[in-house]
Amino acid sequence: MKQSTRRKRSPQPCAQQLDVVHPNAAGIDIGSETHYVAVDPERDSQPVRSFGCSTPQLQDMARWLQACGVTTVAVESTGVYWVPAARVLEDAGIEVCLVDARQAKGVAGRKTDVQDCQWLRQLHAFGLLRPAFRPAAQIQPLRALWRHRREIIQECAQAIQHMQKSLEQMNLQLHKVLSDISGKTGLSILRAIVDGQRDPEHLVQLCHPNCKRPKQDFLDALTGHYQQEHLFILGQALQTFDFCKQKLRACDEELQRHLAAIPAKADKAALAAIPNRKRGNKAKNNQPTFDLRSELFALTGVDLTQVEGIDAVTAFTIISEQGTDMSRFPSEKHFASHLGLCPNNQITGGRIRKRNTRKVVSRAASALRIAALSLRRSQSALGQFYRRLHGRLGPAKAITATAHKLAKLIYRLLKYGEQYLHQTQEQYEQRHRDKLLKNLARTAKRAGCELIDAQTGLVLS
């Protein structure tokens, strides 16, 4: 019978009874209009009270908790309703433990607001609730602005779709001869059409000399049926697009102001000594109006864009979501697990029944997966790693595994402040070959054989 080579873990002793970890704990069931708060019954004759959502009522809640000797509170992360309450409590010096409501959802018979807050207090007192991750206070404004910036970009995309729909209904095929109607040529032609120009010969003259399609294709595309209702929709979509662009520039200015207020870990002038990796000459749309790479270097002290697949936008997405303090994660494996980029081994009866990754909604993990997908043509060690896994496991698992490796690299750079060392594709292949030969030599030795190099005739060990 084949013996399992997996190392068996020694059983850990289980506690006979639960110990109180947080004796001064309270629980709050968050609602849109009313918050229910529970404290230890020994602290007050009325241990469960309800408070409104206005600021004076929240301050009354904080004063009552202070009078009861409460130092930590478990708060359900219900939408954004918990944010004002958490802010008032933290200003009062009370620690807020933000927890996922699903941790207490499976308990039967505790589905009323009064019972829910009491159950949260009891679980938190015994230390059975795991707090949700919240970035540092100086990172939270960056996260809010960066998420808002992404929503503005989505509004711009919707405006472009409305413009394309209007053009299609008027049989103006401009969006089929131009790769992007929001570019210089497309916007010039659209503005001329909205201003009343209908002559295709005049509209073709607005094309940029770098347009690759022949002139006749543009003449055919700009010949259509101009209908007043669709012209009106086109004009409003164009106004929406221009307004969103103004909002985007204003958001970049506010974002730059907040970045300037954060103490820098490195001088931006030192970034000049680090060569910038070339990512193509074509400028990408919706890029920040300021030098995001230098701001990231000053914020973190390292240049994350040196990692293949990581550009300034991807790096800032990760920083705005996870912060710069990696000491909150014991190791790089904990960081990857927090992002949901590692296998979730579910062992039953000594066998792994399921190993799929956990379902984690994380903007940082999504950005890392997109960065991993961009490595499919990269002539680097990371690119070769992705292609090797792609051929063996398929695209989905290859993207997750490469994103996992990128997460560990970012963890090391942020925690230890080291500079990224590039590894070529040839170096990766050589290291992979050496590892393969070492494993073959170990297998041959276990079988009582020797592995001999055909070229040198030497015994491999």
C-alpha positions in Angstrom: 0.0 0.0 0.0 1.4 3.4 -1.0 2.2 5.6 2.0 1.4 9.2 1.9 4.4 11.5 1.8 2.5 14.5 3.2 3.7 15.6 6.6 1.0 15.1 9.2 0.4 17.9 11.6 0.3 17.2 15.3 -3.1 17.8 16.9 -3.3 21.1 18.8 -5.0 21.1 22.2 -8.4 22.7 22.2 -9.6 25.1 24.9 -12.2 23.6 27.2 -14.0 26.9 27.6 -14.0 30.2 25.9 -12.0 33.0 27.5 -13.1 36.6 27.4 -10.7 38.5 25.2 -12.5 41.9 25.2 -14.2 42.4 28.5 -15.2 46.0 27.6 -16.9 45.1 24.3 -20.1 46.3 22.8 -22.0 45.4 19.7 -23.9 47.6 17.2 -26.4 46.5 14.6 -26.2 49.2 11.9 -29.3 50.4 10.2 -30.2 53.1 7.7 -32.3 55.0 10.2 -31.7 53.4 13.6 -28.6 51.7 15.3 -29.2 49.2 18.0 -26.4 49.0 20.6 -25.8 46.3 23.2 -23.4 46.4 26.2 -22.7 44.0 29.0 -25.8 43.6 31.2 -23.7 44.3 34.2 -22.7 47.7 32.9 -26.2 49.2 32.7 -29.8 48.5 33.7 -30.9 48.9 30.1 -28.1 47.1 28.2 -29.7 47.5 24.8 -30.6 50.9 23.4 -31.4 52.4 20.0 -30.0 55.6 18.6 -30.7 57.6 15.5 -28.4 58.3 12.6 -27.9 62.1 13.1 -24.6 63.4 14.4 -26.0 64.6 17.8 -27.6 61.2 18.3 -24.4 59.4 17.4 -22.5 61.6 19.9 -25.1 60.6 22.6 -24.3 56.9 21.7 -20.6 57.5 22.1 -21.1 59.2 25.5 -23.3 56.3 26.7 -20.7 53.8 25.6 -18.0 55.7 27.4 -20.1 55.9 30.6 -20.5 52.1 30.4 -16.7 51.7 30.2 -16.7 50.3 26.6 -13.4 50.5 24.8 -14.1 48.4 21.7 -17.2 48.0 19.6 -18.1 45.4 16.9 -19.9 47.1 14.0 -21.5 45.4 11.0 -20.2 46.6 7.7 -23.7 47.4 6.2 -23.3 49.5 3.1 -21.9 52.9 4.0 -24.2 53.4 6.9 -21.4 52.4 9.3 -19.0 55.1 8.2 -20.5 58.1 10.2 -21.0 55.9 13.3 -17.4 54.6 13.1 -16.0 58.1 12.7 -17.9 59.5 15.8 -16.8 56.5 17.9 -13.2 56.7 16.8 -13.1 60.4 17.6 -14.4 59.5 21.1 -11.4 57.1 21.6 -13.4 53.9 21.1 -11.9 51.1 18.9 -14.1 50.1 16.1 -14.0 46.5 14.9 -15.6 46.4 11.5 -16.9 42.9 10.8 -18.6 41.2 8.0 -22.3 40.5 8.8 -22.0 37.1 7.2 -19.9 35.9 10.2 -23.0 35.9 12.4 -25.6 35.3 9.7 -25.7 31.5 10.1 -26.9 31.5 13.7 -30.5 30.5 13.9 -33.0 32.5 16.0 -31.0 35.7 16.2 -32.4 37.7 13.3 -34.0 40.7 15.1 -32.1 43.9 15.6 -32.1 43.6 19.4 -30.8 40.0 19.4 -28.3 40.8 16.6 -26.5 43.5 18.5 -26.3 41.3 21.6 -24.9 38.4 19.6 -22.3 40.7 18.1 -21.2 41.9 21.5 -20.9 38.3 22.8 -18.9 37.1 19.8 -16.6 40.1 20.0 -16.1 39.7 23.7 -14.8 36.1 23.1 -12.7 37.2 20.2 -14.6 35.2 17.6 -15.0 38.0 15.1 -12.3 38.8 12.6 -12.0 42.5 11.8 -12.2 43.7 8.2 -9.2 45.3 6.6 -9.2 49.1 6.6 -6.3 51.1 5.2 -4.5 53.7 7.2 -6.2 57.1 7.7 -3.9 58.9 5.3 -4.7 56.3 2.5 -8.5 56.5 2.9 -8.9 59.8 1.0 -6.8 58.4 -1.8 -9.0 55.3 -2.0 -12.2 57.4 -2.1 -10.9 59.7 -4.8 -9.4 56.9 -6.9 -12.7 55.0 -6.8 -14.6 58.1 -7.7 -12.2 58.7 -10.6 -12.9 55.2 -11.9 -16.6 56.0 -11.8 -16.0 59.2 -13.8 -14.2 57.1 -16.4 -17.2 54.8 -16.6 -19.4 57.8 -17.2 -17.2 58.8 -20.1 -17.4 55.4 -21.6 -21.2 55.5 -21.4 -21.2 58.9 -23.1 -19.1 57.4 -25.9 -21.5 54.5 -26.3 -24.4 57.0 -26.6 -22.5 58.8 -29.3 -21.8 55.6 -31.2 -25.5 54.6 -31.0 -26.6 58.0 -32.4 -24.1 57.7 -35.2 -25.3 54.1 -36.0 -28.9 55.2 -36.2 -28.0 58.0 -38.6 -25.9 55.5 -40.6 -22.7 57.5 -40.0 -20.0 54.8 -39.7 -17.4 57.0 -38.2 -16.9 54.7 -35.2 -16.0 51.9 -37.7 -13.2 53.7 -39.6 -11.7 55.2 -36.4 -10.3 53.1 -33.6 -11.5 55.7 -31.1 -14.0 58.4 -31.7 -13.0 60.2 -28.5 -9.5 61.0 -30.0 -8.5 64.2 -31.7 -9.9 63.3 -35.2 -13.2 61.9 -33.9 -14.0 64.8 -31.5 -13.2 67.3 -34.2 -15.6 65.6 -36.7 -18.3 65.2 -34.0 -18.1 68.8 -33.0 -18.4 69.9 -36.6 -21.5 67.7 -37.1 -23.1 69.1 -34.0 -22.4 72.6 -35.1 -24.3 72.0 -38.4 -21.6 70.7 -40.9 -23.0 68.0 -43.2 -20.6 68.0 -46.2 -18.4 64.8 -46.1 -15.7 66.6 -48.1 -15.4 69.2 -45.4 -15.5 66.7 -42.6 -12.8 64.6 -44.1 -10.4 67.5 -44.0 -10.5 67.4 -40.2 -8.9 64.0 -40.2 -5.4 63.8 -38.7 -2.6 62.9 -41.2 -1.8 59.7 -39.2 -5.2 58.2 -40.0 -4.5 55.0 -41.8 -7.8 54.4 -43.6 -8.2 55.8 -47.2 -10.0 59.0 -47.8 -12.8 57.2 -49.7 -13.6 55.2 -46.6 -14.1 58.3 -44.6 -16.3 59.8 -47.3 -18.5 56.8 -47.3 -18.7 56.6 -43.5 -19.7 60.3 -43.2 -22.5 60.0 -45.7 -25.7 59.3 -43.8 -29.2 60.4 -42.9 -29.0 63.3 -40.4 -32.0 63.2 -38.2 -32.8 66.0 -35.7 -33.6 63.8 -32.7 -30.4 61.8 -33.1 -28.4 65.0 -33.6 -29.8 66.3 -30.4 -28.9 63.1 -28.5 -25.4 63.2 -30.1 -24.9 66.8 -28.9 -26.0 66.0 -25.4 -23.7 62.9 -25.2 -20.8 65.1 -26.4 -21.6 67.7 -23.7 -21.7 64.9 -21.1 -18.3 63.6 -22.3 -16.7 67.1 -22.1 -18.2 67.6 -18.6 -16.8 64.2 -17.5 -13.4 65.2 -18.8 -13.6 68.4 -16.7 -14.5 66.3 -13.6 -11.6 64.0 -14.3 -9.1 66.9 -14.4 -10.6 68.3 -11.2 -10.4 64.9 -9.5 -6.7 64.6 -10.6 -6.0 68.0 -9.0 -7.6 67.0 -5.7 -5.8 63.7 -5.8 -2.5 65.4 -6.3 -3.2 67.8 -3.4 -3.8 64.9 -1.0 -0.7 63.1 -2.2 1.4 66.3 -1.5 0.1 66.4 2.0 1.4 62.9 2.8 4.9 62.8 4.2 7.3 61.4 1.5 9.4 58.4 2.1 11.8 59.2 -0.7 12.9 62.2 -2.8 11.3 62.4 -6.2 14.7 63.4 -7.6 16.1 60.0 -6.8 13.7 58.5 -9.3 15.7 59.9 -12.1 18.5 57.4 -11.3 16.1 54.5 -12.0 15.5 53.9 -15.7 11.9 53.9 -16.7 10.8 50.8 -18.5 9.5 51.4 -22.0 5.8 50.4 -22.4 5.2 51.7 -25.9 5.1 55.2 -27.4 1.3 55.4 -27.6 -0.2 57.4 -24.7 -3.1 55.7 -22.9 -6.4 57.4 -22.5 -7.7 58.5 -19.1 -4.2 58.7 -17.6 -3.7 61.2 -14.7 -2.7 64.7 -15.6 0.3 64.6 -13.2 3.3 62.3 -12.9 1.8 59.4 -11.0 5.0 57.4 -11.1 7.0 60.0 -9.2 4.2 60.5 -6.7 4.1 56.7 -6.0 7.8 56.7 -5.6 7.6 59.5 -3.0 4.7 57.7 -1.2 6.3 54.2 -1.0 10.0 54.7 -1.4 10.3 52.1 -4.2 9.5 52.1 -7.9 6.7 49.5 -8.3 6.5 50.1 -12.0 9.8 48.3 -12.5 7.9 45.0 -12.1 6.8 43.7 -15.5 3.1 44.1 -16.0 2.7 46.8 -13.3 2.2 50.3 -14.6 1.6 53.4 -12.5 -2.2 53.1 -12.6 -2.1 49.5 -11.5 0.3 50.2 -8.7 -1.7 53.1 -7.4 -4.9 51.0 -7.5 -3.1 48.5 -5.2 -1.7 51.2 -2.9 -5.0 53.0 -2.6 -6.8 49.7 -1.6 -4.2 48.0 0.5 -2.0 50.9 1.8 1.8 51.0 2.1 2.1 49.3 5.5 2.7 45.6 4.9 3.4 44.9 8.5 -0.3 44.3 9.0 0.2 41.0 7.1 2.5 38.5 8.8 3.9 37.2 5.5 3.5 37.5 1.8 1.3 34.4 1.9 -1.1 36.1 4.2 -1.2 39.1 1.8 -2.0 36.9 -1.2 -4.6 35.0 0.8 -6.2 38.4 1.8 -6.6 39.2 -1.9 -8.0 35.8 -2.7 -5.2 34.8 -5.0 -4.2 31.5 -3.4 -5.9 28.1 -3.3 -8.4 27.5 -0.6 -7.7 23.9 0.3 -10.8 22.3 1.9 -9.7 19.1 3.6 -12.2 16.4 4.6 -11.2 13.0 5.7 -7.5 13.8 5.1 -8.1 14.5 1.4 -8.4 17.8 -0.4 -11.9 18.0 -1.7 -11.8 21.5 -3.1 -9.0 23.9 -3.7 -10.6 26.8 -5.7 -9.7 30.4 -4.6 -12.0 32.2 -2.2 -14.6 34.6 -3.7 -13.1 37.9 -2.7 -14.3 41.2 -4.1 -11.1 43.2 -4.3 -10.2 46.0 -6.7 -6.5 45.3 -6.0 -6.9 41.6 -6.9 -8.7 42.6 -10.2 -5.9 45.0 -11.1 -3.3 42.2 -10.5 -5.2 39.8 -12.6 -5.3 42.3 -15.5 -1.6 42.9 -15.0 -1.0 39.2 -15.1 -2.9 38.9 -18.4 -0.7 41.6 -19.9 2.3 39.4 -19.5 1.3 36.9 -22.1 3.7 38.4 -24.7 6.3 39.7 -22.3 9.9 38.4 -22.9 10.7 38.3 -19.2 10.8 35.7 -16.5 7.2 36.6 -15.4 6.0 36.3 -19.0 7.6 32.8 -19.4 6.1 31.8 -16.0 2.6 32.8 -17.3 3.0 31.0 -20.6 4.3 27.8 -18.9 1.3 27.7 -16.6 -1.1 28.6 -19.4 0.0 25.6 -21.4 -0.3 23.2 -18.4 -3.2 24.6 -16.5 -5.2 26.9 -18.8 -5.6 30.6 -18.9 -7.8 31.1 -15.7 -5.4 29.3 -13.3 -2.4 30.8 -15.1 -3.7 34.4 -14.5 -4.4 33.7 -10.9 -1.0 32.1 -10.3 0.8 35.0 -12.0 -1.3 37.5 -10.1 -0.3 35.7 -6.9 3.4 36.0 -7.8 2.9 39.7 -8.6 1.3 40.2 -5.2 4.2 38.6 -3.4 6.7 40.8 -5.3 4.8 43.9 -4.4 4.7 42.8 -0.7 8.4 42.3 -0.6 9.1 45.7 -2.3 6.9 47.6 0.0 7.9 45.8 3.2 11.7 45.7 2.8 12.2 48.7 0.5 14.2 46.8 -2.0 14.6 47.6 -5.6 13.2 45.1 -8.2 15.8 42.9 -9.9 14.9 42.1 -13.5 15.2 38.5 -14.6 15.3 37.6 -18.3 13.4 34.8 -19.9 16.7 32.9 -20.5 17.6 33.1 -16.8 14.2 31.8 -15.8 14.4 28.9 -18.3 17.9 28.0 -17.0 16.7 28.1 -13.4 13.7 25.9 -14.3 16.0 23.4 -16.1 18.3 23.2 -13.1 15.4 22.6 -10.8 14.1 19.9 -13.1 17.5 18.2 -13.3 17.8 18.3 -9.5 14.4 16.6 -9.1 15.3 14.0 -11.6 18.6 13.3 -9.9 16.8 12.9 -6.5 14.3 10.5 -8.1 17.1 8.5 -9.7 19.0 8.3 -6.4 15.9 7.1 -4.6 15.6 4.3 -7.2 19.2 3.3 -6.8 20.3 4.8 -10.2 22.5 7.7 -11.3 21.7 10.5 -13.6 24.5 11.3 -16.0 24.8 14.4 -18.2 24.9 13.4 -21.8 27.2 16.3 -22.8 29.7 16.3 -20.0 29.4 12.8 -18.8 29.3 13.9 -15.2 27.0 12.5 -12.6 24.3 14.9 -11.6 23.5 15.1 -7.9 
